[in-house]
C-alpha cells in the first residue's frame, strides 16, 4: 500500500458551491411565498431558514436514515474496522464512523460535513460480495471523497433534494392560497413547476462524473491497485443489474452518492436519476492505469 499525495478539497470552493445550492432552492420558494401575500412570504422565509439549518447540520443523519444504516463497533466487524483504519492512515484522513445498511444491493457511500465528522456506509451485501483486496479499494474511493471535501456539498445537495421532493409532493396535495374556478391551486402548481426540475437537477448533478473519476484515481494512489477497484466496480454493477434495490422514495435522493447506483431502473426513477459516470468507462480507465507500459 502507498501513501497518497492527492490534494484535499478546497474548503472555500466547497462552501461557495454549497451556498449556491441553497440559494437555488430558496429563490423559487421565496418567489412563490411572496405571491401569496405577507403571510405566505413569512412562511417561505421560515421554511428556507429551517431547511438551510437542517440540511447543513443534519443531512448526513438523514442520508444514513434513508438507507436504513446502523452504526457498528469493532467487535461486530473486526476485519472491516481494520481495513478502514489502514486505508485512513494511508490516505491521511481521520478514521470515519462506520455504518452498515441492510439495503438489498451491494454498494457503499460516504457522507458528512468534513473529514472529522465523516461516515462511511457499506451494505451487508457488499461485504459478502467483495474480497479484502476489492473492499480496500472501495474504502479508498469513499475516503477520497471525504478527503477532497466532496461529502459536504453532496450531503447538502441530497438533503435539499429530499426536502424539494417532499415540498413538491405537499404542493400537489395540500391547498396553497385561493383556488381558481376549476378548483386548481395556482401557487401550488407554480411551486411544483419550479421545484420539480430543481429536484431532478440536484439528483443528477450532486456528484458529477468527474468527481467519481477523480476519487477513483485518488483511491489508486492510496492502494496502488487499480485492478482491484475496477473488478469491484464490475462485480457491484453485475450484482445490481441482477437484483438491485427497489427505488423506494426515501432512497431516491441518496442513490447518487453510492459508488454504483444500487437501485433497479424502473418506472419514473429511470428518468429522475441517471448514472453519474459510466461504470464501464471508469473500470476501463482503471484497468488502463494498471496495464504494462
TIMAR-399216 format. One line per 8 residues: number of its first residue (from 1); their letters; for each residue x, y, z of N, C-alpha, C. Coordinates in steps of 0.1 Angstrom, whole numbers, plus 2048, in hexadecimal, padded with zeros to 3 digits. Layout:
BEGIN
NUM	A	X,Y,Z,X,Y,Z,X,Y,Z ~ ...
//
This chain:
BEGIN
1	XXXXXXXX	808,7F4,800,800,800,800,809,80C,800 ~ 805,817,7F9,80C,823,7F8,805,82E,7FF ~ 80C,839,802,805,845,808,802,84F,7FD ~ 7F6,854,7FD,7F1,85D,7F3,7F7,86A,7F4 ~ 7FA,871,7E9,7FE,87F,7E9,7F3,888,7E3 ~ 7E7,882,7E2,7DC,889,7DD,7D8,895,7E5 ~ 7D5,8A0,7DF,7D2,8AC,7E6,7C3,8AC,7EB ~ 7C1,8B0,7F8,7B3,8B1,7FD,7AB,8BB,7F6
9	XXXXXXXX	79E,8BB,7F7,795,8C4,7F1,797,8D2,7F7 ~ 794,8DD,7F0,796,8EA,7F5,789,8EE,7FC ~ 78B,8F2,809,77F,8F5,812,777,901,80C ~ 77E,90C,808,777,917,803,76E,914,7F7 ~ 774,90C,7EE,76D,908,7E2,760,900,7E5 ~ 762,8F7,7EF,757,8EE,7F3,74C,8F6,7F9 ~ 750,8FF,802,746,908,809,73E,910,7FF ~ 746,916,7F5,73F,91E,7EB,735,916,7E3
17	XXXXXXXX	739,90A,7DF,730,902,7D7,723,8FE,7E0 ~ 725,8FC,7ED,71A,8F9,7F5,711,904,7F7 ~ 716,910,7F8,70E,91C,7F9,705,91E,7EC ~ 70C,91C,7E0,704,91D,7D4,6F9,913,7D3 ~ 6FB,906,7D8,6F1,8FC,7D8,6E5,901,7E1 ~ 6E8,906,7ED,6DE,90B,7F6,6D6,916,7F0 ~ 6DD,91F,7E9,6D6,92A,7E3,6CD,926,7D7 ~ 6D1,91C,7D0,6CA,917,7C4,6BC,911,7C9
25	XXXXXXXX	6BC,90B,7D4,6AF,905,7D9,6A7,910,7E1 ~ 6AE,919,7E8,6A7,923,7EF,69F,92D,7E6 ~ 6A5,931,7DB,6A0,93C,7D3,691,938,7CE ~ 68F,92D,7C8,681,92A,7C4,677,929,7CF ~ 67B,924,7DB,672,924,7E6,66F,932,7EB ~ 678,93B,7EB,675,949,7EF,66D,950,7E5 ~ 66F,94D,7D8,667,953,7CE,658,94F,7CF ~ 656,942,7D1,649,93D,7D2,642,942,7DF
33	XXXXXXXX	64A,943,7E9,645,948,7F6,640,956,7F5 ~ 648,95E,7EE,644,96C,7ED,638,96E,7E5 ~ 635,965,7DC,628,966,7D3,61C,963,7DB ~ 61D,95D,7E7,612,95A,7EF,60F,964,7FA ~ 617,96F,7FA,615,979,804,620,979,80F ~ 61E,982,819,628,983,823,629,977,82C ~ 61D,970,82E,61D,964,836,625,959,82F ~ 623,958,822,62A,94E,81A,639,950,81A
41	XXXXXXXX	63D,95D,819,64B,960,818,651,95D,826 ~ 64A,960,830,650,95C,83E,652,94D,83F ~ 648,946,83B,649,937,83C,655,932,833 ~ 656,938,827,661,935,81E,66F,937,824 ~ 670,943,82B,67D,946,831,680,93C,83C ~ 676,939,844,678,92F,84F,67C,922,849 ~ 675,91E,83F,679,911,839,687,911,833 ~ 68B,91C,82D,698,91C,827,6A3,91C,832
49	XXXXXXXX	6A1,923,83D,6AB,924,848,6AC,916,84E ~ 6A0,910,851,6A1,903,858,6A7,8F8,84F ~ 6A4,8F9,842,6A9,8F0,838,6B8,8F1,837 ~ 6BD,8FD,837,6CB,900,836,6D3,8FA,842 ~ 6CD,8FD,84E,6D3,8F8,85A,6D3,8E9,85B ~ 6C7,8E3,857,6C6,8D5,857,6CF,8CD,84E ~ 6D0,8D2,841,6D8,8CB,838,6E7,8CC,83A ~ 6EB,8D7,83F,6F9,8D9,842,6FD,8D1,84F
57	XXXXXXXX	6F4,8D2,859,6F8,8CC,866,6F4,8BD,867 ~ 6EA,8B9,860,6E5,8AB,862,6E4,8A3,856 ~ 6E8,8A7,84A,6E6,89F,83E,6ED,892,83E ~ 6F9,891,845,6FF,884,846,6F7,87A,84D ~ 6F0,87F,858,6E8,876,860,6DC,871,857 ~ 6D6,87B,850,6CB,877,847,6CF,86D,83D ~ 6DB,86F,837,6DF,865,82D,6E1,857,833 ~ 6E7,856,83E,6E9,849,845,6DB,843,848
65	XXXXXXXX	6D2,84B,84C,6C4,846,84F,6BE,841,843 ~ 6BF,849,838,6B9,845,82B,6BE,838,826 ~ 6CA,834,829,6CF,827,824,6CE,81C,830 ~ 6C7,820,83A,6C4,817,846,6D1,812,84C ~ 6DB,81B,84D,6E8,817,852,6E8,817,861 ~ 6F1,80F,867,6F3,80E,875,701,80E,878 ~ 706,814,883,714,815,886,719,807,88B ~ 725,804,888,72B,7F7,88D,738,7FA,894
73	XXXXXXXX	73B,7F1,89D,747,7F3,8A6,752,7E8,8A1 ~ 75E,7EA,8A5,769,7E2,8A1,767,7D3,8A3 ~ 761,7D0,8AF,75E,7C2,8B2,754,7BB,8A9 ~ 74C,7C3,8A3,742,7BD,899,748,7BB,88C ~ 752,7C3,888,758,7C1,87A,766,7C4,87B ~ 76E,7BC,881,77D,7BF,883,784,7C0,876 ~ 781,7B8,86C,789,7B9,85F,786,7C6,859 ~ 779,7CA,859,775,7D7,853,77C,7E3,85A
81	XXXXXXXX	77C,7E3,867,782,7EE,86F,791,7EE,86C ~ 798,7E2,86B,7A6,7E2,868,7A9,7E8,85A ~ 7A1,7E5,850,7A3,7EB,843,7A0,7FA,843 ~ 796,7FE,84A,793,80D,84A,79F,814,851 ~ 7A4,80F,85C,7AF,815,863,7BB,816,85A ~ 7BE,80B,853,7CA,80A,84A,7C9,814,83F ~ 7BE,814,838,7BC,81D,82D,7BC,82B,831 ~ 7B5,82E,83C,7B5,83C,842,7C3,841,844
89	XXXXXXXX	7CC,838,84A,7D9,83C,84D,7E1,83F,840 ~ 7DF,837,836,7E6,838,829,7E1,845,822 ~ 7D4,848,824,7CF,854,81D,7D1,861,825 ~ 7D5,860,832,7D8,86B,83A,7CB,872,83F ~ 7C1,86A,841,7B4,870,846,7B1,86A,853 ~ 7A9,871,85C,7A4,86B,868,79B,85F,865 ~ 79B,855,86E,793,849,86C,784,84D,86D ~ 77C,84B,862,76E,84E,863,766,844,86B
97	XXXXXXXX	75A,849,86E,750,83F,874,74C,835,86A ~ 749,829,86E,746,81E,865,737,81A,867 ~ 730,819,85C,722,815,85D,720,809,853 ~ 716,801,857,712,7F6,84E,703,7F8,84A ~ 700,7F5,83E,6F2,7F6,839,6ED,7E9,834 ~ 6E0,7E5,838,6DA,7D9,833,6D5,7DA,825 ~ 6D7,7E5,81E,6D2,7E7,811,6D5,7DB,808 ~ 6CC,7D7,800,6CD,7CB,7F8,6D5,7CD,7EB
105	XXXXXXXX	6E1,7D3,7EC,6EA,7D5,7E1,6F8,7D8,7E6 ~ 702,7D4,7DF,710,7D6,7E4,714,7E4,7E0 ~ 717,7ED,7E9,71C,7FA,7E6,722,801,7F2 ~ 727,80C,7F0,72E,814,7FB,72C,823,7F9 ~ 72C,82B,803,72B,839,802,731,840,80E ~ 735,84C,80C,73B,854,817,733,861,819 ~ 732,866,825,72B,872,828,731,879,833 ~ 72D,886,836,732,88E,841,737,89B,83C
113	XXXXXXXX	738,8A5,846,73B,8B3,842,74A,8B4,840 ~ 753,8AB,844,761,8AC,843,768,89F,848 ~ 775,89E,846,77C,892,84A,77B,88F,859 ~ 779,898,861,779,895,870,76B,890,875 ~ 761,892,86C,754,88C,871,74D,884,865 ~ 756,87E,85E,751,876,852,74D,868,856 ~ 745,862,84E,740,855,84F,741,84D,842 ~ 744,840,843,744,837,838,73A,82D,83A
121	XXXXXXXX	731,82B,831,727,821,832,728,816,827 ~ 728,80A,82B,729,7FF,821,71D,7F6,823 ~ 718,7F0,819,70E,7E6,81B,713,7D9,81E ~ 70B,7D1,825,70F,7C4,829,712,7BB,81D ~ 70B,7BD,812,70D,7B5,806,71B,7B8,800 ~ 71F,7C5,802,72C,7C8,7FC,737,7C0,804 ~ 736,7BF,811,740,7B7,818,740,7A9,814 ~ 735,7A4,810,734,796,80C,73A,794,7FE
129	XXXXXXXX	738,79E,7F5,73C,79D,7E7,74B,79F,7E5 ~ 751,7A8,7EC,75F,7AC,7E9,769,7A5,7F2 ~ 775,7A2,7EC,780,79D,7F4,787,7A8,7FB ~ 791,7A6,803,797,7B0,80B,79E,7BA,802 ~ 7A5,7B6,7F8,7AC,7BF,7EF,7A2,7C9,7E8 ~ 797,7C3,7E3,78D,7CC,7DD,786,7D5,7E6 ~ 783,7D0,7F3,77D,7D9,7FD,786,7E4,801 ~ 793,7E1,801,79D,7EC,804,79C,7F7,7FA
137	XXXXXXXX	79B,7F3,7ED,79A,7FD,7E2,78E,805,7E3 ~ 782,7FF,7E7,776,807,7E8,777,811,7F4 ~ 77D,80C,7FF,77E,815,80A,787,821,806 ~ 792,81E,7FF,79B,829,7FB,793,833,7F2 ~ 78A,82E,7E9,782,837,7E1,779,840,7E9 ~ 773,83B,7F3,76A,843,7FC,772,84D,804 ~ 77E,848,809,786,851,811,78B,85D,808 ~ 78D,85A,7FB,791,865,7F2,787,870,7F2
145	XXXXXXXX	77A,86C,7F1,76F,876,7F1,770,87E,7FE ~ 772,877,809,773,87E,816,77F,888,817 ~ 78A,883,812,796,88B,813,796,898,80A ~ 78F,897,7FF,78E,8A2,7F6,782,8AB,7F9 ~ 77A,8A8,803,76F,8B1,807,763,8AF,7FE ~ 762,8A4,7F6,756,8A1,7EE,74A,89F,7F7 ~ 74C,899,803,741,895,80B,738,8A1,810 ~ 73E,8AC,812,736,8B8,817,72C,8BC,80C
153	XXXXXXXX	731,8BF,800,727,8C4,7F6,71D,8B9,7F2 ~ 722,8AC,7F1,719,8A1,7ED,70F,89E,7F8 ~ 713,89F,805,709,89D,810,6FF,8A8,810 ~ 703,8B4,80E,6F9,8BF,80E,6F0,8BE,802 ~ 6F6,8BB,7F6,6EE,8BA,7EA,6E3,8AF,7EC ~ 6E7,8A4,7F1,6DE,899,7F3,6D3,89C,7FD ~ 6D7,8A3,808,6CD,8A8,812,6C4,8B2,80C ~ 6C9,8BB,803,6C0,8C4,7FC,6B6,8BD,7F3
161	XXXXXXXX	6BC,8B3,7EC,6B3,8AC,7E2,6A8,8A4,7E9 ~ 6AB,89F,7F5,6A1,898,7FD,696,8A2,801 ~ 69B,8AE,806,691,8B8,80A,688,8BC,7FE ~ 68F,8BF,7F3,688,8C3,7E7,67E,8B9,7E3 ~ 681,8AC,7E3,678,8A2,7DF,66C,8A2,7E8 ~ 66E,8A4,7F5,663,8A5,7FF,65A,8B1,7FD ~ 661,8BD,7FA,659,8C9,7F7,651,8C7,7EB ~ 656,8C1,7E0,64F,8BF,7D4,643,8B7,7D7
169	XXXXXXXX	645,8AC,7DE,639,8A3,7E2,62E,8AB,7E9 ~ 633,8B3,7F3,629,8BB,7FB,622,8C5,7F3 ~ 62A,8CC,7E9,624,8D6,7E1,619,8D0,7D8 ~ 61A,8C3,7D4,610,8BD,7CC,604,8B9,7D4 ~ 606,8B5,7E1,5FB,8AF,7E9,5F4,8BA,7F1 ~ 5FC,8C3,7F7,5F6,8CC,801,5F2,8D9,7FA ~ 5E7,8E0,7FF,5E3,8ED,7F9,5ED,8F8,7FD ~ 5F1,901,7F4,5FA,90C,7F6,5F3,918,7F0
177	XXXXXXXX	5ED,920,7F8,5E6,92C,7F2,5D9,929,7EC ~ 5D3,933,7E6,5C6,931,7E0,5C6,929,7D3 ~ 5BC,921,7D1,5BA,919,7C5,5B3,920,7BA ~ 5B5,91D,7AE,5AE,923,7A3,5A1,91D,7A1 ~ 59A,921,796,58C,91C,793,58C,90D,790 ~ 597,908,78B,598,8FA,788,59C,8F1,794 ~ 59E,8F8,7A0,5A3,8F0,7AB,5B2,8EE,7AC ~ 5B9,8F4,7A2,5C7,8F2,7A2,5CE,8FB,7AD
185	XXXXXXXX	5DA,8F9,7B0,5E1,900,7BA,5ED,907,7B4 ~ 5EC,913,7AE,5F6,919,7A7,604,91A,7AE ~ 604,91F,7BB,611,920,7C2,618,912,7C3 ~ 60F,908,7C6,615,8FB,7C8,61A,8F5,7BB ~ 613,8F8,7B0,617,8F3,7A3,624,8FB,79E ~ 625,908,7A2,631,90F,79E,63D,90A,7A6 ~ 63B,907,7B3,646,901,7BB,64A,8F4,7B5 ~ 640,8EC,7B1,643,8DF,7AB,64B,8E1,79E
193	XXXXXXXX	647,8EA,796,64E,8EC,789,65D,8F1,78C ~ 65F,8F9,796,66C,8FF,799,675,8F5,79F ~ 670,8ED,7A9,678,8E5,7B1,67B,8D7,7AC ~ 671,8D1,7A4,673,8C4,79F,680,8C3,797 ~ 683,8CC,78D,68F,8CC,786,69B,8CD,78F ~ 69A,8D6,799,6A5,8D8,7A2,6A9,8CB,7A9 ~ 69F,8C3,7AD,6A1,8B6,7B4,6A9,8AD,7AB ~ 6A4,8AC,79E,6AB,8A3,795,6B9,8A7,792
201	XXXXXXXX	6BB,8B5,791,6C8,8BA,78E,6D2,8B7,79A ~ 6CD,8B9,7A6,6D5,8B6,7B2,6D9,8A7,7B2 ~ 6CF,89F,7AF,6D2,890,7B0,6DC,88C,7A5 ~ 6DB,893,799,6E4,88F,78E,6F2,895,790 ~ 6F3,8A1,796,700,8A8,796,707,8A8,7A4 ~ 701,8A0,7AD,707,8A0,7BB,716,89D,7BB ~ 719,892,7B4,727,88E,7B3,72B,88B,7A5 ~ 730,895,79D,732,893,78F,73C,888,78D
209	XXXXXXXX	73C,883,780,745,878,77D,753,87B,77F ~ 757,888,77D,765,88C,77E,76A,889,78D ~ 761,88B,796,765,889,7A4,766,87A,7A7 ~ 75E,872,7A1,75F,864,7A2,76C,85F,79D ~ 76F,863,791,77C,85F,78A,788,864,793 ~ 787,870,798,792,875,7A1,793,86D,7AD ~ 788,869,7B3,789,860,7BF,78E,853,7BC ~ 78C,84E,7B0,792,841,7AB,7A1,842,7AB
217	XXXXXXXX	7A6,84D,7A5,7B4,850,7A4,7BB,851,7B2 ~ 7B4,858,7BA,7B9,85A,7C8,7BA,84D,7CF ~ 7B0,844,7CD,7B0,837,7D4,7BC,82F,7CF ~ 7BF,830,7C2,7CA,828,7BD,7D7,82E,7C3 ~ 7D8,83B,7C5,7E3,841,7CB,7E6,83C,7D9 ~ 7DB,838,7E0,7DC,833,7EE,7DF,824,7ED ~ 7D8,81C,7E5,7DA,80D,7E5,7E4,808,7DC ~ 7E7,810,7D1,7F0,80B,7C7,7EB,7FF,7BF
225	XXXXXXXX	7DD,7FE,7BF,7D7,7F2,7BA,7CB,7F5,7B1 ~ 7CD,7FB,7A5,7C1,7FE,79D,7B8,7F3,799 ~ 7BF,7E7,797,7B7,7DB,793,7AC,7D7,79D ~ 7B0,7D9,7AA,7A6,7D5,7B5,79A,7DE,7B4 ~ 79C,7EB,7B2,790,7F4,7B1,788,7F1,7A5 ~ 78F,7EF,79A,788,7EC,78D,77F,7DF,78F ~ 785,7D5,795,77E,7C9,797,772,7CB,7A0 ~ 774,7D3,7AB,769,7D5,7B4,75D,7DD,7AD
233	XXXXXXXX	761,7E6,7A5,756,7EE,79E,74E,7E4,794 ~ 755,7DC,78E,74E,7D2,784,746,7C8,78C ~ 74B,7C3,797,743,7BA,7A0,737,7C0,7A5 ~ 738,7CD,7AA,72C,7D4,7B0,722,7D6,7A5 ~ 726,7DB,79A,71D,7DE,78F,715,7D2,78B ~ 71C,7C6,789,716,7BA,785,70C,7B6,790 ~ 70F,7B7,79D,706,7B3,7A7,6FA,7BB,7A8 ~ 6FB,7C9,7A6,6F0,7D2,7A6,6E7,7CF,79A
241	XXXXXXXX	6ED,7CC,78F,6E5,7CA,782,6DC,7BD,784 ~ 6E1,7B4,78C,6D9,7A7,78D,6D0,7A7,799 ~ 6D1,7B1,7A2,6C8,7B1,7AE,6CB,7BD,7B7 ~ 6CA,7C9,7B1,6CD,7D5,7B9,6C1,7D9,7C2 ~ 6C3,7E3,7CA,6B8,7E7,7D3,6AD,7EE,7CB ~ 6A1,7EC,7D1,695,7F4,7CB,697,802,7CE ~ 694,80B,7C4,696,81A,7C6,68B,820,7CF ~ 68A,81C,7DC,680,821,7E4,683,830,7E7
249	XXXXXXXX	679,839,7E9,67A,847,7E9,686,84D,7F2 ~ 688,849,7FE,693,84F,806,6A1,84C,800 ~ 6A2,841,7F8,6AE,83D,7F3,6B2,845,7E6 ~ 6A7,84B,7E0,6A9,852,7D3,6B4,85D,7D4 ~ 6B4,864,7DF,6BD,870,7E1,6CB,86C,7E4 ~ 6CD,860,7E9,6DA,85C,7EE,6E2,853,7E4 ~ 6DB,84E,7DA,6E1,844,7D1,6ED,84A,7C9 ~ 6ED,857,7C7,6F8,85D,7BF,705,85E,7C7
257	XXXXXXXX	704,85C,7D5,710,85C,7DD,718,84F,7DC ~ 711,844,7D8,718,837,7D8,722,835,7CE ~ 72C,82D,7D1,737,82B,7C7,731,825,7BA ~ 726,81D,7BB,71F,819,7B0,710,81A,7B4 ~ 707,81F,7AB,6F9,820,7AE,6F3,813,7B2 ~ 6EE,812,7BF,6EA,805,7C4,6DC,801,7C0 ~ 6D5,80A,7B9,6C6,808,7B6,6C4,802,7A8 ~ 6BA,7FA,7A7,6B6,7F5,79A,6B0,801,792
265	XXXXXXXX	6B2,802,785,6AC,80C,77D,69E,808,779 ~ 694,80E,780,686,80B,77D,67D,817,77F ~ 672,818,777,669,823,779,66F,830,776 ~ 66B,83A,77E,670,848,77C,67E,849,781 ~ 683,840,789,691,841,78E,69B,841,782 ~ 697,83B,777,6A0,83A,76C,6A3,848,766 ~ 699,851,768,69B,85F,763,6A0,869,76D ~ 69C,866,77A,6A0,86F,784,6AE,86F,788
273	XXXXXXXX	6B4,863,788,6C2,862,78B,6C9,85A,780 ~ 6D5,85F,77C,6DD,859,772,6EB,856,778 ~ 6F2,84C,772,6FF,849,778,708,856,777 ~ 710,858,782,719,864,782,725,861,77A ~ 728,855,777,733,852,76E,731,844,769 ~ 736,842,75D,735,834,757,73E,82B,75F ~ 739,821,766,741,818,76E,74A,810,764 ~ 745,80D,759,74E,806,74F,75A,80E,74B
281	XXXXXXXX	757,81B,749,762,824,745,76C,826,751 ~ 767,827,75D,76F,828,768,778,81C,76A ~ 772,810,769,77A,804,76A,784,803,760 ~ 781,807,754,78B,806,749,797,80F,74B ~ 794,81B,751,79E,825,754,7A7,81F,75F ~ 7A1,819,769,7A9,813,773,7B2,808,76E ~ 7AC,7FF,766,7B4,7F4,760,7C0,7F9,758 ~ 7BE,805,751,7C8,80B,749,7D4,810,752
289	XXXXX	7D0,814,75E,7DA,819,767,7E3,80E,76B ~ 7DE,802,76C,7E6,7F6,771,7EC,7EF,766 ~ 7EA,7F2,759,7F0,7EB,74D,7FF,7EE,74C ~ 806,7E4,748,815,7E6,746,817,7F1,73B ~ 822,7F9,73E,825,804,734,832,801,72D
//
